[in-house]
Amino acid sequence: MGRLKGKIAIVTGSSSGIGKAIALRFAQEGATVVVAARRFYKCEETVAQIEAAGGIAVPLQTDVADESQVEELIGDTVRRFQRLDILVNNAGIFGGRRLAETSTEAFDEVMNVNLRGTFFCCRAGFAQMKKQGSGTILNMSSVAGVQAWNGTGTYSASKHAIMALSKALADEGRALGIKVSAICPGGVADELVDATPEQRARSEKIDPFDIAETAVYLACLGPQAAVHQLVVDRLAAEW
């Protein structure tokens, strides 16, 4: 415990699922966590759990598809805490069907949240970290970001794009002391984040807290480890 002591972290989409697991684990490791998501009451629930366990967190309602809200998220965090050490871009949605059956509206919705939202957050977070001369950005992609299957075209396209964005940003940040990584989980038991470990194990899906442990690991890498990190299911490989 205490590996992230004193760090200021934003986790988007942290009102539920993987994002919530990451927020809870970051707080356990000593970080002050900004819990950001569209549903404010759910953000407050996550904050309450963190505070009940002795951690520090604040809720900030944010729709990452809204550029102005993302700018306010980063700005408000820096005004409160004077810096931003870790940014986890986890907010995302699944959408679309077979490509021939996917409406333009459905395609745009997925891209606006998954890709544009990640882009907005990366841009604003990177600018602040550049001023500081340090920081870590973790983008949530998916196995669908390195593969694609029938019926996943739109979602996979958004996650593949996140991988490209992460690779480019990692290269841009290496000389500035900014680490950028992408996590690519398979099927995760998002709905069981508040269940017992035994219940999560019986689901035969990836435990969201396993992904959270990966996020903690990546957030703890030293400044010389500014590499892209790919995590697919429970395997890790560096590019």
C-alpha positions as a Markdown table, in Angstrom:
| # | Residue | x | y | z |
|---|---|---|---|---|
| 1 | Met | 0.0 | 0.0 | 0.0 |
| 2 | Gly | 1.0 | 3.6 | -0.5 |
| 3 | Arg | 2.6 | 3.2 | -3.9 |
| 4 | Leu | 0.7 | 6.2 | -5.2 |
| 5 | Lys | 0.9 | 8.3 | -2.0 |
| 6 | Gly | 0.6 | 12.0 | -2.7 |
| 7 | Lys | -0.4 | 11.5 | -6.4 |
| 8 | Ile | -3.4 | 13.4 | -7.9 |
| 9 | Ala | -5.3 | 11.1 | -10.3 |
| 10 | Ile | -8.4 | 11.5 | -12.5 |
| 11 | Val | -10.3 | 8.4 | -13.5 |
| 12 | Thr | -13.0 | 8.9 | -16.1 |
| 13 | Gly | -16.0 | 6.6 | -16.2 |
| 14 | Ser | -15.2 | 5.7 | -12.5 |
| 15 | Ser | -18.8 | 5.6 | -11.3 |
| 16 | Ser | -19.0 | 1.9 | -12.2 |
| 17 | Gly | -17.1 | -1.1 | -13.6 |
| 18 | Ile | -13.4 | -1.0 | -14.4 |
| 19 | Gly | -13.2 | 2.7 | -13.7 |
| 20 | Lys | -14.6 | 2.3 | -10.3 |
| 21 | Ala | -12.2 | -0.5 | -9.5 |
| 22 | Ile | -9.3 | 1.6 | -10.6 |
| 23 | Ala | -10.5 | 4.6 | -8.5 |
| 24 | Leu | -10.9 | 2.4 | -5.4 |
| 25 | Arg | -7.4 | 0.8 | -5.8 |
| 26 | Phe | -5.7 | 4.1 | -6.5 |
| 27 | Ala | -7.2 | 5.5 | -3.3 |
| 28 | Gln | -6.1 | 2.4 | -1.4 |
| 29 | Glu | -2.6 | 3.1 | -2.7 |
| 30 | Gly | -2.7 | 6.7 | -1.4 |
| 31 | Ala | -3.7 | 8.7 | -4.4 |
| 32 | Thr | -6.2 | 11.5 | -4.2 |
| 33 | Val | -8.8 | 10.5 | -6.8 |
| 34 | Val | -11.1 | 12.7 | -8.9 |
| 35 | Val | -14.1 | 10.5 | -9.8 |
| 36 | Ala | -15.4 | 11.7 | -13.1 |
| 37 | Ala | -18.5 | 10.4 | -14.9 |
| 38 | Arg | -21.8 | 11.5 | -16.4 |
| 39 | Arg | -24.0 | 10.3 | -13.5 |
| 40 | Phe | -23.1 | 12.6 | -10.6 |
| 41 | Tyr | -24.9 | 10.5 | -8.0 |
| 42 | Lys | -22.9 | 7.4 | -9.0 |
| 43 | Cys | -19.7 | 9.5 | -8.7 |
| 44 | Glu | -20.8 | 10.4 | -5.2 |
| 45 | Glu | -21.3 | 6.7 | -4.4 |
| 46 | Thr | -17.8 | 5.8 | -5.5 |
| 47 | Val | -16.4 | 8.8 | -3.5 |
| 48 | Ala | -18.4 | 7.6 | -0.4 |
| 49 | Gln | -16.8 | 4.1 | -0.7 |
| 50 | Ile | -13.3 | 5.6 | -1.0 |
| 51 | Glu | -13.9 | 7.9 | 2.0 |
| 52 | Ala | -15.4 | 5.1 | 4.1 |
| 53 | Ala | -12.1 | 3.2 | 3.6 |
| 54 | Gly | -10.0 | 6.2 | 4.6 |
| 55 | Gly | -9.2 | 7.5 | 1.2 |
| 56 | Ile | -9.5 | 10.9 | -0.4 |
| 57 | Ala | -11.7 | 11.6 | -3.5 |
| 58 | Val | -13.9 | 14.2 | -5.0 |
| 59 | Pro | -16.7 | 13.8 | -7.6 |
| 60 | Leu | -16.8 | 15.8 | -10.8 |
| 61 | Gln | -19.6 | 15.3 | -13.2 |
| 62 | Thr | -18.1 | 15.0 | -16.7 |
| 63 | Asp | -19.3 | 14.0 | -20.1 |
| 64 | Val | -16.0 | 13.3 | -21.9 |
| 65 | Ala | -17.7 | 13.7 | -25.3 |
| 66 | Asp | -18.1 | 17.4 | -24.4 |
| 67 | Glu | -14.9 | 19.3 | -25.0 |
| 68 | Ser | -15.7 | 22.1 | -22.6 |
| 69 | Gln | -16.5 | 19.7 | -19.8 |
| 70 | Val | -13.2 | 17.9 | -20.3 |
| 71 | Glu | -11.4 | 21.2 | -20.2 |
| 72 | Glu | -13.2 | 22.1 | -17.0 |
| 73 | Leu | -12.4 | 18.7 | -15.5 |
| 74 | Ile | -8.7 | 19.2 | -16.0 |
| 75 | Gly | -8.8 | 22.8 | -15.0 |
| 76 | Asp | -10.9 | 22.3 | -11.8 |
| 77 | Thr | -8.5 | 19.4 | -10.7 |
| 78 | Val | -5.5 | 21.6 | -11.1 |
| 79 | Arg | -7.1 | 24.5 | -9.3 |
| 80 | Arg | -7.9 | 22.3 | -6.4 |
| 81 | Phe | -4.7 | 20.3 | -6.2 |
| 82 | Gln | -2.1 | 22.4 | -8.2 |
| 83 | Arg | -1.2 | 19.4 | -10.4 |
| 84 | Leu | -2.3 | 16.3 | -12.2 |
| 85 | Asp | -0.1 | 13.2 | -11.9 |
| 86 | Ile | -2.2 | 10.4 | -13.4 |
| 87 | Leu | -5.0 | 10.5 | -16.0 |
| 88 | Val | -7.0 | 7.3 | -16.7 |
| 89 | Asn | -9.2 | 7.6 | -19.7 |
| 90 | Asn | -11.6 | 4.8 | -19.0 |
| 91 | Ala | -15.0 | 6.2 | -20.0 |
| 92 | Gly | -16.4 | 4.4 | -23.0 |
| 93 | Ile | -19.5 | 2.7 | -24.4 |
| 94 | Phe | -20.2 | -0.3 | -26.6 |
| 95 | Gly | -22.4 | 0.3 | -29.6 |
| 96 | Gly | -23.1 | -0.6 | -33.2 |
| 97 | Arg | -24.0 | -3.9 | -34.8 |
| 98 | Arg | -23.0 | -5.4 | -38.1 |
| 99 | Leu | -21.6 | -2.5 | -40.1 |
| 100 | Ala | -24.3 | -2.7 | -42.8 |
| 101 | Glu | -26.9 | -2.4 | -40.0 |
| 102 | Thr | -25.2 | 0.4 | -38.0 |
| 103 | Ser | -26.8 | 3.8 | -38.2 |
| 104 | Thr | -24.7 | 7.0 | -38.6 |
| 105 | Glu | -26.1 | 8.1 | -35.2 |
| 106 | Ala | -24.9 | 4.9 | -33.5 |
| 107 | Phe | -21.5 | 5.2 | -35.1 |
| 108 | Asp | -21.1 | 8.8 | -34.1 |
| 109 | Glu | -22.2 | 8.1 | -30.5 |
| 110 | Val | -19.5 | 5.5 | -30.1 |
| 111 | Met | -16.8 | 7.6 | -31.7 |
| 112 | Asn | -17.8 | 10.7 | -29.7 |
| 113 | Val | -17.4 | 9.0 | -26.4 |
| 114 | Asn | -14.7 | 6.5 | -27.0 |
| 115 | Leu | -12.4 | 8.3 | -29.4 |
| 116 | Arg | -13.2 | 12.0 | -29.2 |
| 117 | Gly | -13.6 | 11.7 | -25.4 |
| 118 | Thr | -10.2 | 10.0 | -25.1 |
| 119 | Phe | -8.7 | 12.6 | -27.4 |
| 120 | Phe | -10.1 | 15.5 | -25.5 |
| 121 | Cys | -8.8 | 14.1 | -22.2 |
| 122 | Cys | -5.4 | 13.3 | -23.6 |
| 123 | Arg | -5.0 | 16.7 | -25.1 |
| 124 | Ala | -6.0 | 18.6 | -22.0 |
| 125 | Gly | -4.1 | 16.3 | -19.6 |
| 126 | Phe | -1.0 | 16.2 | -21.7 |
| 127 | Ala | -0.8 | 20.0 | -21.8 |
| 128 | Gln | -0.9 | 20.1 | -18.0 |
| 129 | Met | 1.7 | 17.4 | -17.6 |
| 130 | Lys | 4.0 | 19.1 | -20.1 |
| 131 | Lys | 3.9 | 22.2 | -17.8 |
| 132 | Gln | 4.8 | 20.0 | -14.8 |
| 133 | Gly | 7.5 | 18.0 | -16.7 |
| 134 | Ser | 5.9 | 14.7 | -15.6 |
| 135 | Gly | 2.8 | 12.6 | -15.6 |
| 136 | Thr | 1.2 | 9.3 | -16.6 |
| 137 | Ile | -1.7 | 8.8 | -19.0 |
| 138 | Leu | -3.5 | 5.4 | -19.2 |
| 139 | Asn | -5.9 | 4.8 | -22.0 |
| 140 | Met | -8.5 | 2.0 | -21.9 |
| 141 | Ser | -8.6 | 0.2 | -25.2 |
| 142 | Ser | -9.7 | -3.5 | -25.5 |
| 143 | Val | -8.8 | -6.7 | -27.2 |
| 144 | Ala | -11.1 | -5.2 | -29.8 |
| 145 | Gly | -8.4 | -2.6 | -30.2 |
| 146 | Val | -6.1 | -5.2 | -31.6 |
| 147 | Gln | -8.6 | -7.6 | -33.2 |
| 148 | Ala | -12.2 | -7.4 | -34.5 |
| 149 | Trp | -15.1 | -9.7 | -34.9 |
| 150 | Asn | -18.5 | -9.9 | -36.6 |
| 151 | Gly | -20.7 | -7.2 | -35.0 |
| 152 | Thr | -17.9 | -5.2 | -33.4 |
| 153 | Gly | -16.8 | -3.0 | -36.3 |
| 154 | Thr | -17.8 | 0.3 | -34.8 |
| 155 | Tyr | -16.5 | -0.4 | -31.3 |
| 156 | Ser | -13.3 | -2.0 | -32.6 |
| 157 | Ala | -12.7 | 0.9 | -34.9 |
| 158 | Ser | -12.9 | 3.3 | -31.9 |
| 159 | Lys | -10.6 | 1.1 | -29.8 |
| 160 | His | -8.0 | 0.6 | -32.6 |
| 161 | Ala | -7.9 | 4.4 | -33.0 |
| 162 | Ile | -7.2 | 4.7 | -29.2 |
| 163 | Met | -4.2 | 2.4 | -29.7 |
| 164 | Ala | -2.8 | 4.6 | -32.5 |
| 165 | Leu | -3.4 | 7.7 | -30.4 |
| 166 | Ser | -1.7 | 6.1 | -27.4 |
| 167 | Lys | 1.3 | 5.1 | -29.5 |
| 168 | Ala | 1.7 | 8.6 | -31.0 |
| 169 | Leu | 1.3 | 10.3 | -27.7 |
| 170 | Ala | 3.7 | 8.1 | -25.9 |
| 171 | Asp | 6.3 | 9.0 | -28.5 |
| 172 | Glu | 5.5 | 12.7 | -28.0 |
| 173 | Gly | 5.7 | 12.4 | -24.3 |
| 174 | Arg | 8.9 | 10.3 | -23.9 |
| 175 | Ala | 11.3 | 13.3 | -24.0 |
| 176 | Leu | 9.0 | 15.3 | -21.6 |
| 177 | Gly | 8.8 | 12.8 | -18.8 |
| 178 | Ile | 5.2 | 11.8 | -19.7 |
| 179 | Lys | 4.4 | 8.1 | -19.8 |
| 180 | Val | 1.4 | 7.0 | -22.0 |
| 181 | Ser | 0.1 | 3.4 | -21.9 |
| 182 | Ala | -2.9 | 1.5 | -23.2 |
| 183 | Ile | -4.7 | -1.4 | -21.4 |
| 184 | Cys | -6.5 | -3.9 | -23.6 |
| 185 | Pro | -8.7 | -6.2 | -21.5 |
| 186 | Gly | -11.0 | -8.9 | -22.8 |
| 187 | Gly | -14.4 | -9.6 | -21.2 |
| 188 | Val | -14.5 | -8.0 | -17.8 |
| 189 | Ala | -17.1 | -8.6 | -15.0 |
| 190 | Asp | -17.9 | -4.9 | -14.9 |
| 191 | Glu | -21.3 | -5.5 | -13.3 |
| 192 | Leu | -19.7 | -7.3 | -10.3 |
| 193 | Val | -17.3 | -4.6 | -9.2 |
| 194 | Asp | -19.2 | -4.4 | -5.9 |
| 195 | Ala | -19.5 | -8.2 | -5.5 |
| 196 | Thr | -17.3 | -10.5 | -3.5 |
| 197 | Pro | -14.1 | -11.9 | -5.0 |
| 198 | Glu | -15.7 | -15.3 | -5.0 |
| 199 | Gln | -18.6 | -14.1 | -7.0 |
| 200 | Arg | -16.3 | -12.4 | -9.5 |
| 201 | Ala | -14.3 | -15.5 | -9.8 |
| 202 | Arg | -17.4 | -17.6 | -10.6 |
| 203 | Ser | -18.3 | -15.3 | -13.4 |
| 204 | Glu | -15.4 | -16.7 | -15.5 |
| 205 | Lys | -14.7 | -13.1 | -16.7 |
| 206 | Ile | -11.8 | -11.0 | -15.9 |
| 207 | Asp | -12.0 | -9.5 | -12.4 |
| 208 | Pro | -12.2 | -5.6 | -12.8 |
| 209 | Phe | -9.7 | -5.4 | -9.9 |
| 210 | Asp | -7.2 | -7.3 | -12.0 |
| 211 | Ile | -7.4 | -4.5 | -14.5 |
| 212 | Ala | -7.1 | -2.0 | -11.6 |
| 213 | Glu | -3.9 | -3.8 | -10.5 |
| 214 | Thr | -2.5 | -3.4 | -14.0 |
| 215 | Ala | -3.3 | 0.3 | -13.8 |
| 216 | Val | -1.5 | 0.7 | -10.5 |
| 217 | Tyr | 1.5 | -1.1 | -11.9 |
| 218 | Leu | 1.6 | 1.1 | -15.0 |
| 219 | Ala | 1.2 | 4.3 | -12.8 |
| 220 | Cys | 4.2 | 3.2 | -10.7 |
| 221 | Leu | 6.6 | 2.7 | -13.6 |
| 222 | Gly | 9.6 | 5.0 | -13.3 |
| 223 | Pro | 10.3 | 7.9 | -15.7 |
| 224 | Gln | 12.7 | 5.8 | -17.7 |
| 225 | Ala | 9.9 | 3.3 | -18.5 |
| 226 | Ala | 8.1 | 5.6 | -21.0 |
| 227 | Val | 7.0 | 2.8 | -23.2 |
| 228 | His | 3.7 | 1.6 | -24.7 |
| 229 | Gln | 2.3 | -1.2 | -22.6 |
| 230 | Leu | -0.2 | -3.6 | -24.1 |
| 231 | Val | -2.3 | -5.8 | -21.7 |
| 232 | Val | -4.5 | -8.4 | -23.4 |
| 233 | Asp | -6.5 | -10.5 | -20.9 |
| 234 | Arg | -3.8 | -11.3 | -18.3 |
| 235 | Leu | -0.7 | -11.2 | -20.6 |
| 236 | Ala | 1.5 | -8.2 | -21.0 |
| 237 | Ala | 3.9 | -7.3 | -23.8 |
| 238 | Glu | 5.9 | -4.2 | -24.6 |
| 239 | Trp | 6.1 | -2.8 | -28.1 |
